Amino acid sequence: MKVFTLILSVIALALIIFNTTKLNFDALLDGESQTALITIVAALCALILLQILRISKKIEKLSKRR
């Protein structure tokens, strides 16, 4: 599970980096910039969810030890 979340985190970071190159700061909500902005927000949400999953698995592992 750790490798899976790590791979997905790297993919999400790559999506964020790629889509920041597609942003047109003069018109953020027009055309391709809007799609890039939505994809950046979605990738950030995915990163947050993956971090929550990683932390919950760590807590579950610690609670089983006790």
All heavy atoms as TSV, in Angstrom:
chain	resi	resn	atom	element	x	y	z
A	1	MET	N	N	0.826	-1.186	0.000
A	1	MET	CA	C	0.000	0.000	0.000
A	1	MET	C	C	0.874	1.254	0.000
A	1	MET	O	O	0.509	2.251	-0.605
A	1	MET	CB	C	-0.916	-0.035	1.227
A	1	MET	CG	C	-1.866	1.124	1.304
A	1	MET	SD	S	-3.034	1.225	-0.033
A	1	MET	CE	C	-4.406	0.395	0.656
A	2	LYS	N	N	2.020	1.167	0.670
A	2	LYS	CA	C	2.907	2.322	0.749
A	2	LYS	C	C	3.457	2.680	-0.630
A	2	LYS	O	O	3.521	3.851	-0.996
A	2	LYS	CB	C	4.044	2.027	1.722
A	2	LYS	CG	C	4.910	3.201	2.031
A	2	LYS	CD	C	5.920	2.859	3.097
A	2	LYS	CE	C	6.764	4.050	3.454
A	2	LYS	NZ	N	7.749	3.748	4.472
A	3	VAL	N	N	3.826	1.675	-1.403
A	3	VAL	CA	C	4.347	1.912	-2.745
A	3	VAL	C	C	3.260	2.480	-3.644
A	3	VAL	O	O	3.502	3.392	-4.439
A	3	VAL	CB	C	4.926	0.601	-3.330
A	3	VAL	CG1	C	5.361	0.788	-4.758
A	3	VAL	CG2	C	6.071	0.111	-2.483
A	4	PHE	N	N	2.047	1.963	-3.500
A	4	PHE	CA	C	0.911	2.432	-4.286
A	4	PHE	C	C	0.630	3.907	-4.034
A	4	PHE	O	O	0.472	4.682	-4.982
A	4	PHE	CB	C	-0.321	1.577	-3.941
A	4	PHE	CG	C	-1.572	2.001	-4.641
A	4	PHE	CD1	C	-1.720	1.806	-6.001
A	4	PHE	CD2	C	-2.606	2.589	-3.932
A	4	PHE	CE1	C	-2.882	2.190	-6.646
A	4	PHE	CE2	C	-3.763	2.973	-4.561
A	4	PHE	CZ	C	-3.905	2.775	-5.929
A	5	THR	N	N	0.603	4.306	-2.777
A	5	THR	CA	C	0.341	5.714	-2.467
A	5	THR	C	C	1.503	6.596	-2.908
A	5	THR	O	O	1.280	7.730	-3.339
A	5	THR	CB	C	0.078	5.913	-0.965
A	5	THR	OG1	O	1.188	5.442	-0.213
A	5	THR	CG2	C	-1.191	5.230	-0.529
A	6	LEU	N	N	2.707	6.083	-2.836
A	6	LEU	CA	C	3.867	6.853	-3.284
A	6	LEU	C	C	3.823	7.080	-4.796
A	6	LEU	O	O	4.065	8.197	-5.270
A	6	LEU	CB	C	5.156	6.139	-2.894
A	6	LEU	CG	C	6.441	6.856	-3.238
A	6	LEU	CD1	C	6.550	8.158	-2.439
A	6	LEU	CD2	C	7.625	5.969	-2.962
A	7	ILE	N	N	3.482	6.052	-5.546
A	7	ILE	CA	C	3.389	6.176	-7.003
A	7	ILE	C	C	2.295	7.155	-7.390
A	7	ILE	O	O	2.489	8.012	-8.260
A	7	ILE	CB	C	3.172	4.792	-7.650
A	7	ILE	CG1	C	4.432	3.940	-7.512
A	7	ILE	CG2	C	2.788	4.926	-9.120
A	7	ILE	CD1	C	4.254	2.500	-7.920
A	8	LEU	N	N	1.131	7.048	-6.743
A	8	LEU	CA	C	0.045	7.973	-7.048
A	8	LEU	C	C	0.386	9.406	-6.656
A	8	LEU	O	O	-0.007	10.356	-7.347
A	8	LEU	CB	C	-1.246	7.531	-6.351
A	8	LEU	CG	C	-1.924	6.309	-6.954
A	8	LEU	CD1	C	-3.181	5.964	-6.164
A	8	LEU	CD2	C	-2.269	6.529	-8.408
A	9	SER	N	N	1.138	9.583	-5.589
A	9	SER	CA	C	1.568	10.922	-5.190
A	9	SER	C	C	2.514	11.526	-6.220
A	9	SER	O	O	2.401	12.711	-6.554
A	9	SER	CB	C	2.262	10.877	-3.830
A	9	SER	OG	O	1.381	10.479	-2.824
A	10	VAL	N	N	3.407	10.722	-6.745
A	10	VAL	CA	C	4.333	11.205	-7.767
A	10	VAL	C	C	3.579	11.575	-9.042
A	10	VAL	O	O	3.860	12.601	-9.674
A	10	VAL	CB	C	5.429	10.147	-8.050
A	10	VAL	CG1	C	6.240	10.493	-9.280
A	10	VAL	CG2	C	6.317	9.988	-6.838
A	11	ILE	N	N	2.592	10.776	-9.406
A	11	ILE	CA	C	1.785	11.073	-10.591
A	11	ILE	C	C	1.007	12.375	-10.387
A	11	ILE	O	O	0.925	13.206	-11.300
A	11	ILE	CB	C	0.842	9.897	-10.920
A	11	ILE	CG1	C	1.650	8.699	-11.415
A	11	ILE	CG2	C	-0.196	10.296	-11.963
A	11	ILE	CD1	C	0.850	7.427	-11.559
A	12	ALA	N	N	0.443	12.557	-9.202
A	12	ALA	CA	C	-0.300	13.784	-8.922
A	12	ALA	C	C	0.617	15.000	-8.956
A	12	ALA	O	O	0.242	16.051	-9.498
A	12	ALA	CB	C	-0.997	13.674	-7.567
A	13	LEU	N	N	1.809	14.878	-8.413
A	13	LEU	CA	C	2.769	15.984	-8.477
A	13	LEU	C	C	3.177	16.295	-9.917
A	13	LEU	O	O	3.321	17.465	-10.291
A	13	LEU	CB	C	4.010	15.662	-7.647
A	13	LEU	CG	C	3.862	15.826	-6.149
A	13	LEU	CD1	C	5.096	15.306	-5.434
A	13	LEU	CD2	C	3.616	17.273	-5.800
A	14	ALA	N	N	3.351	15.257	-10.713
A	14	ALA	CA	C	3.694	15.462	-12.118
A	14	ALA	C	C	2.564	16.180	-12.856
A	14	ALA	O	O	2.813	17.069	-13.684
A	14	ALA	CB	C	4.002	14.125	-12.783
A	15	LEU	N	N	1.327	15.826	-12.537
A	15	LEU	CA	C	0.180	16.508	-13.143
A	15	LEU	C	C	0.132	17.977	-12.749
A	15	LEU	O	O	-0.168	18.842	-13.576
A	15	LEU	CB	C	-1.129	15.825	-12.730
A	15	LEU	CG	C	-1.549	14.619	-13.543
A	15	LEU	CD1	C	-2.753	13.956	-12.897
A	15	LEU	CD2	C	-1.865	15.017	-14.964
A	16	ILE	N	N	0.424	18.258	-11.504
A	16	ILE	CA	C	0.428	19.645	-11.036
A	16	ILE	C	C	1.501	20.449	-11.775
A	16	ILE	O	O	1.248	21.549	-12.266
A	16	ILE	CB	C	0.631	19.709	-9.511
A	16	ILE	CG1	C	-0.600	19.165	-8.796
A	16	ILE	CG2	C	0.915	21.128	-9.059
A	16	ILE	CD1	C	-0.417	18.967	-7.313
A	17	ILE	N	N	2.686	19.888	-11.871
A	17	ILE	CA	C	3.788	20.589	-12.540
A	17	ILE	C	C	3.485	20.796	-14.023
A	17	ILE	O	O	3.683	21.883	-14.574
A	17	ILE	CB	C	5.107	19.817	-12.338
A	17	ILE	CG1	C	5.513	19.877	-10.869
A	17	ILE	CG2	C	6.211	20.369	-13.226
A	17	ILE	CD1	C	6.633	18.940	-10.502
A	18	PHE	N	N	2.967	19.760	-14.665
A	18	PHE	CA	C	2.648	19.870	-16.087
A	18	PHE	C	C	1.575	20.925	-16.327
A	18	PHE	O	O	1.672	21.728	-17.259
A	18	PHE	CB	C	2.194	18.511	-16.625
A	18	PHE	CG	C	1.697	18.572	-18.040
A	18	PHE	CD1	C	2.598	18.726	-19.078
A	18	PHE	CD2	C	0.356	18.472	-18.325
A	18	PHE	CE1	C	2.150	18.783	-20.393
A	18	PHE	CE2	C	-0.099	18.540	-19.623
A	18	PHE	CZ	C	0.804	18.692	-20.662
A	19	ASN	N	N	0.543	20.927	-15.505
A	19	ASN	CA	C	-0.566	21.845	-15.730
A	19	ASN	C	C	-0.236	23.279	-15.348
A	19	ASN	O	O	-0.874	24.200	-15.848
A	19	ASN	CB	C	-1.815	21.364	-14.993
A	19	ASN	CG	C	-2.467	20.229	-15.741
A	19	ASN	OD1	O	-2.736	20.337	-16.923
A	19	ASN	ND2	N	-2.709	19.130	-15.052
A	20	THR	N	N	0.731	23.485	-14.487
A	20	THR	CA	C	1.131	24.869	-14.205
A	20	THR	C	C	1.813	25.492	-15.423
A	20	THR	O	O	1.764	26.712	-15.588
A	20	THR	CB	C	2.065	24.965	-12.987
A	20	THR	OG1	O	3.154	24.074	-13.155
A	20	THR	CG2	C	1.329	24.660	-11.706
A	21	THR	N	N	2.403	24.664	-16.272
A	21	THR	CA	C	2.990	25.207	-17.495
A	21	THR	C	C	1.921	25.594	-18.504
A	21	THR	O	O	2.177	26.392	-19.408
A	21	THR	CB	C	3.952	24.191	-18.144
A	21	THR	OG1	O	3.222	23.022	-18.525
A	21	THR	CG2	C	5.068	23.818	-17.193
A	22	LYS	N	N	0.722	25.036	-18.370
A	22	LYS	CA	C	-0.373	25.328	-19.292
A	22	LYS	C	C	-1.185	26.558	-18.892
A	22	LYS	O	O	-2.041	26.992	-19.645
A	22	LYS	CB	C	-1.327	24.128	-19.375
A	22	LYS	CG	C	-0.699	22.873	-19.902
A	22	LYS	CD	C	-0.418	23.002	-21.370
A	22	LYS	CE	C	0.124	21.699	-21.911
A	22	LYS	NZ	N	0.336	21.774	-23.332
A	23	LEU	N	N	-0.930	27.092	-17.695
A	23	LEU	CA	C	-1.717	28.233	-17.216
A	23	LEU	C	C	-1.341	29.511	-17.953
A	23	LEU	O	O	-0.177	29.800	-18.181
A	23	LEU	CB	C	-1.500	28.437	-15.716
A	23	LEU	CG	C	-2.122	27.416	-14.791
A	23	LEU	CD1	C	-1.744	27.733	-13.358
A	23	LEU	CD2	C	-3.624	27.383	-14.940
A	24	ASN	N	N	-2.371	30.264	-18.313
A	24	ASN	CA	C	-2.200	31.595	-18.882
A	24	ASN	C	C	-2.690	32.569	-17.818
A	24	ASN	O	O	-3.884	32.688	-17.565
A	24	ASN	CB	C	-3.015	31.738	-20.169
A	24	ASN	CG	C	-2.896	33.109	-20.777
A	24	ASN	OD1	O	-2.093	33.933	-20.331
A	24	ASN	ND2	N	-3.689	33.358	-21.801
A	25	PHE	N	N	-1.762	33.262	-17.170
A	25	PHE	CA	C	-2.118	34.099	-16.031
A	25	PHE	C	C	-2.889	35.353	-16.424
A	25	PHE	O	O	-3.473	36.009	-15.575
A	25	PHE	CB	C	-0.869	34.455	-15.227
A	25	PHE	CG	C	-0.283	33.263	-14.524
A	25	PHE	CD1	C	0.864	32.647	-15.005
A	25	PHE	CD2	C	-0.893	32.750	-13.400
A	25	PHE	CE1	C	1.389	31.549	-14.357
A	25	PHE	CE2	C	-0.371	31.640	-12.747
A	25	PHE	CZ	C	0.772	31.047	-13.225
A	26	ASP	N	N	-2.911	35.671	-17.708
A	26	ASP	CA	C	-3.716	36.807	-18.159
A	26	ASP	C	C	-5.204	36.445	-18.213
A	26	ASP	O	O	-6.056	37.304	-18.027
A	26	ASP	CB	C	-3.249	37.272	-19.532
A	26	ASP	CG	C	-1.846	37.851	-19.482
A	26	ASP	OD1	O	-1.478	38.393	-18.409
A	26	ASP	OD2	O	-1.124	37.749	-20.488
A	27	ALA	N	N	-5.496	35.183	-18.490
A	27	ALA	CA	C	-6.886	34.732	-18.562
A	27	ALA	C	C	-6.977	33.343	-17.936
A	27	ALA	O	O	-6.974	32.327	-18.633
A	27	ALA	CB	C	-7.349	34.701	-20.010
A	28	LEU	N	N	-7.060	33.302	-16.603
A	28	LEU	CA	C	-7.056	32.010	-15.900
A	28	LEU	C	C	-8.310	31.177	-16.140
A	28	LEU	O	O	-8.270	29.965	-16.103
A	28	LEU	CB	C	-6.888	32.240	-14.398
A	28	LEU	CG	C	-5.460	32.382	-13.903
A	28	LEU	CD1	C	-5.452	32.648	-12.411
A	28	LEU	CD2	C	-4.635	31.179	-14.232
A	29	LEU	N	N	-9.427	31.821	-16.380
A	29	LEU	CA	C	-10.683	31.082	-16.501
A	29	LEU	C	C	-11.154	30.954	-17.939
A	29	LEU	O	O	-12.353	30.803	-18.198
A	29	LEU	CB	C	-11.754	31.745	-15.636
A	29	LEU	CG	C	-11.428	31.766	-14.137
A	29	LEU	CD1	C	-12.504	32.509	-13.382
A	29	LEU	CD2	C	-11.253	30.381	-13.582
A	30	ASP	N	N	-10.236	30.991	-18.877
A	30	ASP	CA	C	-10.590	30.856	-20.293
A	30	ASP	C	C	-9.876	29.673	-20.908
A	30	ASP	O	O	-8.658	29.520	-20.785
A	30	ASP	CB	C	-10.213	32.124	-21.068
A	30	ASP	CG	C	-11.080	33.313	-20.722
A	30	ASP	OD1	O	-12.220	33.101	-20.286
A	30	ASP	OD2	O	-10.596	34.449	-20.881
A	31	GLY	N	N	-10.625	28.836	-21.595
A	31	GLY	CA	C	-10.081	27.758	-22.419
A	31	GLY	C	C	-9.202	26.769	-21.694
A	31	GLY	O	O	-9.592	26.143	-20.705
A	32	GLU	N	N	-7.987	26.615	-22.204
A	32	GLU	CA	C	-7.058	25.611	-21.694
A	32	GLU	C	C	-6.603	25.914	-20.271
A	32	GLU	O	O	-6.335	25.000	-19.490
A	32	GLU	CB	C	-5.846	25.543	-22.629
A	32	GLU	CG	C	-4.977	24.340	-22.405
A	32	GLU	CD	C	-3.896	24.219	-23.452
A	32	GLU	OE1	O	-4.197	24.404	-24.636
A	32	GLU	OE2	O	-2.760	23.935	-23.060
A	33	SER	N	N	-6.550	27.180	-19.906
A	33	SER	CA	C	-6.152	27.544	-18.549
A	33	SER	C	C	-7.176	27.065	-17.528
A	33	SER	O	O	-6.823	26.655	-16.426
A	33	SER	CB	C	-5.994	29.058	-18.424
A	33	SER	OG	O	-4.844	29.485	-19.074
A	34	GLN	N	N	-8.439	27.128	-17.894
A	34	GLN	CA	C	-9.485	26.667	-16.982
A	34	GLN	C	C	-9.353	25.163	-16.735
A	34	GLN	O	O	-9.436	24.705	-15.601
A	34	GLN	CB	C	-10.858	26.979	-17.554
A	34	GLN	CG	C	-11.993	26.590	-16.635
A	34	GLN	CD	C	-13.350	26.915	-17.235
A	34	GLN	OE1	O	-13.459	27.186	-18.421
A	34	GLN	NE2	N	-14.375	26.877	-16.426
A	35	THR	N	N	-9.104	24.416	-17.794
A	35	THR	CA	C	-8.919	22.966	-17.651
A	35	THR	C	C	-7.696	22.657	-16.801
A	35	THR	O	O	-7.731	21.768	-15.948
A	35	THR	CB	C	-8.774	22.324	-19.041
A	35	THR	OG1	O	-9.893	22.692	-19.840
A	35	THR	CG2	C	-8.686	20.824	-18.938
A	36	ALA	N	N	-6.622	23.395	-17.025
A	36	ALA	CA	C	-5.399	23.185	-16.248
A	36	ALA	C	C	-5.635	23.512	-14.782
A	36	ALA	O	O	-5.160	22.797	-13.897
A	36	ALA	CB	C	-4.269	24.033	-16.815
A	37	LEU	N	N	-6.369	24.574	-14.512
A	37	LEU	CA	C	-6.653	24.972	-13.135
A	37	LEU	C	C	-7.496	23.913	-12.420
A	37	LEU	O	O	-7.218	23.556	-11.269
A	37	LEU	CB	C	-7.361	26.322	-13.133
A	37	LEU	CG	C	-7.397	27.096	-11.840
A	37	LEU	CD1	C	-5.991	27.409	-11.358
A	37	LEU	CD2	C	-8.181	28.375	-12.026
A	38	ILE	N	N	-8.495	23.391	-13.103
A	38	ILE	CA	C	-9.341	22.342	-12.523
A	38	ILE	C	C	-8.518	21.080	-12.250
A	38	ILE	O	O	-8.658	20.440	-11.200
A	38	ILE	CB	C	-10.534	22.038	-13.451
A	38	ILE	CG1	C	-11.491	23.227	-13.470
A	38	ILE	CG2	C	-11.261	20.774	-13.027
A	38	ILE	CD1	C	-12.560	23.147	-14.525
A	39	THR	N	N	-7.627	20.747	-13.168
A	39	THR	CA	C	-6.792	19.559	-12.984
A	39	THR	C	C	-5.812	19.747	-11.836
A	39	THR	O	O	-5.540	18.800	-11.087
A	39	THR	CB	C	-6.034	19.241	-14.285
A	39	THR	OG1	O	-6.967	19.188	-15.359
A	39	THR	CG2	C	-5.320	17.922	-14.185
A	40	ILE	N	N	-5.288	20.947	-11.656
A	40	ILE	CA	C	-4.394	21.227	-10.532
A	40	ILE	C	C	-5.127	21.053	-9.213
A	40	ILE	O	O	-4.615	20.431	-8.275
A	40	ILE	CB	C	-3.787	22.639	-10.658
A	40	ILE	CG1	C	-2.790	22.679	-11.803
A	40	ILE	CG2	C	-3.115	23.060	-9.360
A	40	ILE	CD1	C	-2.319	24.071	-12.163
A	41	VAL	N	N	-6.342	21.572	-9.133
A	41	VAL	CA	C	-7.137	21.445	-7.905
A	41	VAL	C	C	-7.458	19.970	-7.631
A	41	VAL	O	O	-7.364	19.505	-6.484
A	41	VAL	CB	C	-8.418	22.298	-7.988
A	41	VAL	CG1	C	-9.347	22.010	-6.834
A	41	VAL	CG2	C	-8.067	23.772	-8.039
A	42	ALA	N	N	-7.794	19.222	-8.674
A	42	ALA	CA	C	-8.096	17.802	-8.505
A	42	ALA	C	C	-6.863	17.024	-8.034
A	42	ALA	O	O	-6.959	16.134	-7.175
A	42	ALA	CB	C	-8.617	17.222	-9.809
A	43	ALA	N	N	-5.713	17.349	-8.577
A	43	ALA	CA	C	-4.479	16.669	-8.165
A	43	ALA	C	C	-4.118	17.021	-6.728
A	43	ALA	O	O	-3.642	16.156	-5.972
A	43	ALA	CB	C	-3.337	17.040	-9.106
A	44	LEU	N	N	-4.356	18.260	-6.323
A	44	LEU	CA	C	-4.115	18.640	-4.925
A	44	LEU	C	C	-5.053	17.880	-3.988
A	44	LEU	O	O	-4.627	17.433	-2.917
A	44	LEU	CB	C	-4.286	20.145	-4.745
A	44	LEU	CG	C	-3.157	21.011	-5.295
A	44	LEU	CD1	C	-3.544	22.481	-5.238
A	44	LEU	CD2	C	-1.879	20.764	-4.536
A	45	CYS	N	N	-6.302	17.721	-4.390
A	45	CYS	CA	C	-7.251	16.933	-3.585
A	45	CYS	C	C	-6.792	15.479	-3.486
A	45	CYS	O	O	-6.880	14.869	-2.414
A	45	CYS	CB	C	-8.644	16.993	-4.195
A	45	CYS	SG	S	-9.440	18.587	-4.041
A	46	ALA	N	N	-6.297	14.929	-4.581
A	46	ALA	CA	C	-5.800	13.557	-4.570
A	46	ALA	C	C	-4.610	13.419	-3.632
A	46	ALA	O	O	-4.513	12.439	-2.883
A	46	ALA	CB	C	-5.421	13.124	-5.981
A	47	LEU	N	N	-3.718	14.405	-3.646
A	47	LEU	CA	C	-2.566	14.366	-2.733
A	47	LEU	C	C	-3.009	14.400	-1.275
A	47	LEU	O	O	-2.490	13.660	-0.440
A	47	LEU	CB	C	-1.630	15.543	-3.006
A	47	LEU	CG	C	-0.661	15.387	-4.151
A	47	LEU	CD1	C	0.109	16.680	-4.379
A	47	LEU	CD2	C	0.291	14.251	-3.892
A	48	ILE	N	N	-3.976	15.248	-0.971
A	48	ILE	CA	C	-4.478	15.337	0.408
A	48	ILE	C	C	-5.100	14.012	0.829
A	48	ILE	O	O	-4.848	13.512	1.930
A	48	ILE	CB	C	-5.472	16.501	0.543
A	48	ILE	CG1	C	-4.740	17.826	0.403
A	48	ILE	CG2	C	-6.218	16.432	1.874
A	48	ILE	CD1	C	-5.650	19.026	0.266
A	49	LEU	N	N	-5.906	13.412	-0.047
A	49	LEU	CA	C	-6.531	12.127	0.282
A	49	LEU	C	C	-5.489	11.024	0.457
A	49	LEU	O	O	-5.616	10.167	1.346
A	49	LEU	CB	C	-7.537	11.741	-0.801
A	49	LEU	CG	C	-8.810	12.561	-0.831
A	49	LEU	CD1	C	-9.634	12.199	-2.060
A	49	LEU	CD2	C	-9.621	12.335	0.430
A	50	LEU	N	N	-4.458	11.031	-0.364
A	50	LEU	CA	C	-3.404	10.025	-0.221
A	50	LEU	C	C	-2.634	10.202	1.082
A	50	LEU	O	O	-2.256	9.214	1.721
A	50	LEU	CB	C	-2.456	10.083	-1.415
A	50	LEU	CG	C	-3.018	9.525	-2.714
A	50	LEU	CD1	C	-2.126	9.900	-3.888
A	50	LEU	CD2	C	-3.191	8.027	-2.625
A	51	GLN	N	N	-2.409	11.423	1.490
A	51	GLN	CA	C	-1.737	11.663	2.765
A	51	GLN	C	C	-2.612	11.203	3.932
A	51	GLN	O	O	-2.101	10.639	4.900
A	51	GLN	CB	C	-1.368	13.139	2.910
A	51	GLN	CG	C	-0.321	13.600	1.926
A	51	GLN	CD	C	0.955	12.808	2.005
A	51	GLN	OE1	O	1.425	12.457	3.071
A	51	GLN	NE2	N	1.521	12.505	0.847
A	52	ILE	N	N	-3.898	11.457	3.851
A	52	ILE	CA	C	-4.815	10.988	4.897
A	52	ILE	C	C	-4.791	9.464	4.964
A	52	ILE	O	O	-4.759	8.878	6.056
A	52	ILE	CB	C	-6.242	11.519	4.650
A	52	ILE	CG1	C	-6.290	13.021	4.884
A	52	ILE	CG2	C	-7.252	10.798	5.533
A	52	ILE	CD1	C	-7.594	13.666	4.462
A	53	LEU	N	N	-4.804	8.804	3.800
A	53	LEU	CA	C	-4.752	7.344	3.768
A	53	LEU	C	C	-3.454	6.837	4.379
A	53	LEU	O	O	-3.458	5.889	5.176
A	53	LEU	CB	C	-4.881	6.851	2.329
A	53	LEU	CG	C	-4.789	5.348	2.117
A	53	LEU	CD1	C	-5.958	4.637	2.793
A	53	LEU	CD2	C	-4.734	5.019	0.646
A	54	ARG	N	N	-2.343	7.465	4.041
A	54	ARG	CA	C	-1.049	7.048	4.573
A	54	ARG	C	C	-0.991	7.204	6.090
A	54	ARG	O	O	-0.526	6.318	6.809
A	54	ARG	CB	C	0.067	7.863	3.919
A	54	ARG	CG	C	1.434	7.342	4.241
A	54	ARG	CD	C	2.512	8.110	3.550
A	54	ARG	NE	N	2.355	8.000	2.104
A	54	ARG	CZ	C	2.948	8.806	1.236
A	54	ARG	NH1	N	3.715	9.769	1.654
A	54	ARG	NH2	N	2.774	8.631	-0.054
A	55	ILE	N	N	-1.503	8.312	6.604
A	55	ILE	CA	C	-1.501	8.552	8.045
A	55	ILE	C	C	-2.439	7.580	8.762
A	55	ILE	O	O	-2.101	7.061	9.831
A	55	ILE	CB	C	-1.877	10.015	8.349
A	55	ILE	CG1	C	-0.751	10.931	7.897
A	55	ILE	CG2	C	-2.165	10.219	9.823
A	55	ILE	CD1	C	-1.105	12.403	7.923
A	56	SER	N	N	-3.602	7.302	8.167
A	56	SER	CA	C	-4.529	6.371	8.809
A	56	SER	C	C	-3.953	4.960	8.859
A	56	SER	O	O	-4.153	4.233	9.848
A	56	SER	CB	C	-5.879	6.372	8.093
A	56	SER	OG	O	-5.770	5.776	6.822
A	57	LYS	N	N	-3.230	4.552	7.824
A	57	LYS	CA	C	-2.590	3.237	7.845
A	57	LYS	C	C	-1.493	3.185	8.909
A	57	LYS	O	O	-1.316	2.172	9.578
A	57	LYS	CB	C	-1.998	2.893	6.479
A	57	LYS	CG	C	-3.029	2.618	5.428
A	57	LYS	CD	C	-3.807	1.377	5.775
A	57	LYS	CE	C	-4.810	1.072	4.683
A	57	LYS	NZ	N	-5.625	-0.106	5.007
A	58	LYS	N	N	-0.785	4.290	9.087
A	58	LYS	CA	C	0.260	4.347	10.106
A	58	LYS	C	C	-0.358	4.256	11.506
A	58	LYS	O	O	0.153	3.547	12.378
A	58	LYS	CB	C	1.059	5.641	9.980
A	58	LYS	CG	C	2.328	5.656	10.798
A	58	LYS	CD	C	3.083	6.956	10.620
A	58	LYS	CE	C	3.682	7.046	9.244
A	58	LYS	NZ	N	4.564	8.221	9.084
A	59	ILE	N	N	-1.472	4.943	11.720
A	59	ILE	CA	C	-2.165	4.888	13.008
A	59	ILE	C	C	-2.704	3.484	13.264
A	59	ILE	O	O	-2.605	2.958	14.377
A	59	ILE	CB	C	-3.294	5.939	13.065
A	59	ILE	CG1	C	-2.697	7.339	13.099
A	59	ILE	CG2	C	-4.197	5.711	14.261
A	59	ILE	CD1	C	-3.726	8.440	12.929
A	60	GLU	N	N	-3.252	2.871	12.224
A	60	GLU	CA	C	-3.769	1.494	12.367
A	60	GLU	C	C	-2.650	0.533	12.738
A	60	GLU	O	O	-2.817	-0.336	13.601
A	60	GLU	CB	C	-4.409	1.069	11.043
A	60	GLU	CG	C	-4.980	-0.318	11.047
A	60	GLU	CD	C	-5.556	-0.703	9.694
A	60	GLU	OE1	O	-5.639	0.154	8.800
A	60	GLU	OE2	O	-5.908	-1.886	9.548
A	61	LYS	N	N	-1.505	0.699	12.142
A	61	LYS	CA	C	-0.348	-0.149	12.441
A	61	LYS	C	C	0.114	0.040	13.884
A	61	LYS	O	O	0.437	-0.932	14.576
A	61	LYS	CB	C	0.766	0.196	11.458
A	61	LYS	CG	C	1.961	-0.681	11.518
A	61	LYS	CD	C	2.908	-0.265	10.382
A	61	LYS	CE	C	4.296	-0.760	10.602
A	61	LYS	NZ	N	5.211	-0.286	9.562
A	62	LEU	N	N	0.133	1.289	14.344
A	62	LEU	CA	C	0.542	1.567	15.726
A	62	LEU	C	C	-0.470	1.022	16.740
A	62	LEU	O	O	-0.092	0.539	17.800
A	62	LEU	CB	C	0.731	3.062	15.932
A	62	LEU	CG	C	1.980	3.663	15.284
A	62	LEU	CD1	C	1.958	5.170	15.437
A	62	LEU	CD2	C	3.226	3.084	15.879
A	63	SER	N	N	-1.748	1.113	16.410
A	63	SER	CA	C	-2.760	0.620	17.354
A	63	SER	C	C	-2.762	-0.907	17.444
A	63	SER	O	O	-3.110	-1.481	18.470
A	63	SER	CB	C	-4.135	1.125	16.958
A	63	SER	OG	O	-4.557	0.531	15.749
A	64	LYS	N	N	-2.376	-1.593	16.368
A	64	LYS	CA	C	-2.310	-3.047	16.407
A	64	LYS	C	C	-1.130	-3.530	17.243
A	64	LYS	O	O	-1.173	-4.615	17.812
A	64	LYS	CB	C	-2.202	-3.606	14.998
A	64	LYS	CG	C	-3.505	-3.594	14.249
A	64	LYS	CD	C	-3.373	-4.274	12.916
A	64	LYS	CE	C	-4.709	-4.275	12.204
A	64	LYS	NZ	N	-4.636	-4.909	10.887
A	65	ARG	N	N	-0.077	-2.720	17.309
A	65	ARG	CA	C	1.086	-3.076	18.127
A	65	ARG	C	C	0.745	-3.090	19.609
A	65	ARG	O	O	1.277	-3.870	20.362
A	65	ARG	CB	C	2.224	-2.087	17.902
A	65	ARG	CG	C	3.172	-2.507	16.851
A	65	ARG	CD	C	4.410	-1.681	16.922
A	65	ARG	NE	N	4.802	-1.361	15.552
A	65	ARG	CZ	C	5.643	-0.416	15.232
A	65	ARG	NH1	N	6.164	0.339	16.157
A	65	ARG	NH2	N	5.946	-0.210	13.981
A	66	ARG	N	N	-0.096	-2.164	20.028
A	66	ARG	CA	C	-0.435	-2.061	21.449
A	66	ARG	C	C	-1.452	-3.039	21.793
A	66	ARG	O	O	-1.702	-3.910	22.262
A	66	ARG	CB	C	-0.993	-0.668	21.754
A	66	ARG	CG	C	0.059	0.370	21.590
A	66	ARG	CD	C	-0.477	1.692	21.926
A	66	ARG	NE	N	0.582	2.693	21.755
A	66	ARG	CZ	C	0.466	3.944	22.066
A	66	ARG	NH1	N	-0.668	4.397	22.543
A	66	ARG	NH2	N	1.439	4.775	21.897
